[in-house]
Amino acid sequence: MGNRKLSGENLERTLWTTLHAVRTGEMSPVQADAVATQAREITRSIRTRMSILKMGSEPVSEGLLDYSK
């Protein structure tokens, strides 16, 4: 999975890679669950930040926009 930039696209790719690894026996379900848990927390954090910005009518930061690419 390497040292890639944090982005929505890379997160999705990592989740699919993880699923494939479990199916082929390269990764245990417990490890995959840890990856999925981290992905959920990252997604929840981004969603929360976006919600707060919307409520305050604040512009979305470049970092959040870069993540969504």
Order of alpha helices (4+ residues) and beta strands (2+ residues): alpha-alpha-alpha
